[in-house]
Amino acid sequence: MNKRHFHQLLTRYRSGECTEREERLVDQWFALIDGDAAEMADLQSEETEARLWQAIQSRTGQPRTVHSRTEQETITTTHSKQKPLHFLLQWRSAAAAAVLVLALWGGYQWSRRNAGDADDQLSEAASDNLISKTNTTNAPMWVLLPDGSRVSLQPQGGVKYAADFQNNKREIYLKGKAFFEVVRDERKPFLVYTGEITTKVLGTSFWVNRPAAGKGVEVSVVTGKVSVFQKDKEKEAASGDLAMGVILSRNQSVKYLPDSKNFAAMLVKRPIVDDHYKNAFVFDDTRLSNVAQTLEKAYGIDIVLTNDRLKNCLFTADINKQPMFTQLALIAASVNATYTIKGTKIYLNGKGCP
């Protein structure tokens, strides 16, 4: 790879246009420079880019292999037959996936715009009583709402809202992509209208993305819980009937497909660890059932051991600095097992231990 290709790939990474394989490669580049959170967040800095290029050049004699998630799920090593497995993990990968997510804000570009995309929810909200904000810059723009909640509006995105939330709802009309930090108020649910769906919360932080009309809507939860449902099903959702919607908790995501009217729930690409568990991934002859329980609490994700004999397996490693899917791949390899993802749950499959 020459420097021009390196710069082009980094630019695509900033704009969110990379493939999953390319994203993992860039993540590994940042691991080489061992940057702290502030350095990693400043992806557009010339100094950071120069450090990355220098680190890559220094490692050109050490080829790196980038695995897709499917390949990672079936990782096996010659060490996998040792029980317990002792890993000497000295990798310098990014410890907090949240840093990478936030870092992408600064350079996100919307390249696929439809001239006819008037966004019906904003048209419905057209009123002199609503405040309208549009981000015409190339960087995220924070919008402070009347209740103290904040919206990080991405480039070319727009929101409309009332000057004062005086009724029993806090209603926001969104076009494009935005990150929401919502002040909790149980008396006034916070509703985000995006195309055909509504996202309802009391107080949490989450992403909503509708890249273009007819392309579907994706909601990803960072903290708390949200309910996502078709816009005309608000009464059913209020009564707890979410036959046409889903309830999401942290590190979960859903994509609404307008053609089929279906909600596809899944895990986010880079699950974020709870602050209380950032240094909790050091295990010494720990039963696999306890290892799985630690990951469940740290990420808020259900992990199912499909064979009771897996509970007896022992795991030894320091995996504090690894992202969640790498942690799972290492744990699975240590007991000659594999993991699969179905919806928002993770299943660990293997013969287990005596």
C-alpha positions, -999 to +999 in steps of 0.1 A: +000+000+000+013+034-009+006+066+010-021+077-015-041+045-010-036+048+028-050+083+027-080+072+006-088+043+029-086+066+060-109+091+043-135+064+036-132+052+072-140+087+084-170+090+061-184+056+071-179+041+036-155+013+045-164-024+043-163-043+075-129-058+066-115-023+059-128-010+092-110-038+111-078-030+092-080+007+102-088-003+138-056-023+138-037+007+125-048+027+155-037-002+178-002+003+164+002+039+177-013+031+212-031+065+212-052+077+242-088+086+238-081+122+229-057+112+202-079+086+187-109+110+186-089+134+165-089+113+133-086+143+110-054+156+126-024+156+103-002+146+132-023+115+139-023+105+103+014+109+101+019+087+132-003+060+116+016+060+084+049+059+102+037+030+123+025+011+093+058+016+075+077+003+104+056-029+103+058-035+066+079-065+072+052-081+094+022-088+073-011-085+091-042-105+084-077-089+086-104-114+095-141-109+088-165-116+116-173-150+102-136-159+101-132-146+137-161-167+149-143-199+138-107-190+149-088-220+161-052-221+172-028-248+181-031-236+216-068-243+217-061-278+229-045-266+261-068-264+291-066-239+306-052-217+278-027-190+289-027-161+265+000-135+265-020-107+250+000-076+243-021-062+216-027-025+215-062-024+201-087+003+210-101-006+244-133+015+241-154+010+210-173+042+220-142+063+212-142+050+177-179+056+172-176+091+185-145+097+164-164+089+132-186+119+138-160+145+128-157+135+092-190+118+083-201+128+047-234+120+031-227+111-005-259+096-015-286+123-014-318+121-033-330+155-047-366+144-042-361+134-006-383+160+012-387+137+042-423+134+048-421+137+086-406+172+083-433+181+058-459+171+083-441+191+109-440+223+088-453+249+112-443+284+123-445+271+159-416+247+153-379+255+154-359+241+125-322+233+125-302+220+095-265+211+096-250+225+063-214+219+075-191+190+071-189+183+109-214+173+135-235+201+150-249+200+186-284+212+190-297+220+226-334+212+231-357+230+254-356+202+281-318+201+282-315+171+259-289+173+232-288+162+196-256+157+176-268+164+141-247+149+114-239+167+081-269+174+059-293+163+087-322+183+100-345+184+131-377+203+139-391+207+174-413+229+196-398+260+212-411+247+245-423+211+254-455+222+271-477+192+265-472+156+276-448+147+249-414+158+236-416+154+199-387+156+174-389+153+136-356+140+122-341+139+087-307+121+082-286+109+110-282+121+146-271+110+181-295+118+210-287+124+247-321+125+263-328+140+298-350+116+317-385+128+323-411+101+329-439+126+326-430+135+291-419+106+267-393+117+241-405+108+206-383+109+175-403+106+142-382+093+113-400+083+081-424+055+089-412+048+125-412+063+159-385+059+185-398+064+221-376+069+252-377+083+287-340+091+291-311+075+273-286+079+245-290+064+210-284+068+173-311+072+146-301+070+110-323+074+079-298+079+050-325+086+023-362+082+017-371+046+011-338+032+025-351+022+059-343+035+093-317+021+118-318+028+156-288+018+178-289+021+216-258+033+236-274+035+270-308+028+285-338+013+265-359+025+236-390+012+219-392+014+181-425+010+163-445+021+132-456+057+135-493+049+134-490+022+161-483+046+190-514+036+210-505-001+208-469+007+219-482+027+248-503-003+260-473-026+257-483-042+224-453-041+202-463-067+176-452-041+150-421-030+168-392-039+192-377-029+225-340-023+224-314-021+252-278-010+251-256-024+223-287-035+204-298-022+171-328-025+148-333-018+111-368-011+098-373-023+062-401-002+046-407-026+017-415-055+040-426-035+070-403-057+092-380-049+121-347-068+120-330-067+155-293-073+158-262-064+178-243-032+171-210-036+152-188-024+181-205-031+215-195-007+242-185-019+276-200-005+307-176+018+326-177-005+357-164-034+337-136-018+317-109-036+336-129-067+346-116-091+319-087-107+337-094-144+343-073-171+361-087-206+358-122-191+358-152-213+349-166-205+315-200-199+330-186-171+352-167-157+322-199-156+302-217-139+331-190-112+332-194-104+295-232-104+298-231-077+326-203-057+309-221-055+275-258-061+284-259-090+259-273-125+265-247-152+261-260-188+259-238-219+265-255-245+243-239-274+261-239-277+300-204-293+298-190-259+286-196-245+321-169-268+334-142-254+311-116-231+326-103-199+310-071-179+318-063-147+300-061-109+303-084-097+275-091-062+289-079-044+258-098-064+233-131-055+216-160-078+224-160-099+193-122-105+197-128-115+233-154-140+222-132-155+195-103-160+221-126-175+246-142-199+220-107-209+207-095-217+242-122-245+246-122-256+210-156-240+205-173-215+182-198-187+187-228-176+166-250-146+167-287-149+163-306-116+166-295-100+198-281-132+215-248-149+213-245-187+214-213-205+224-212-240+208-188-268+217-184-303+233-173-288+266-150-302+292-151-332+316 
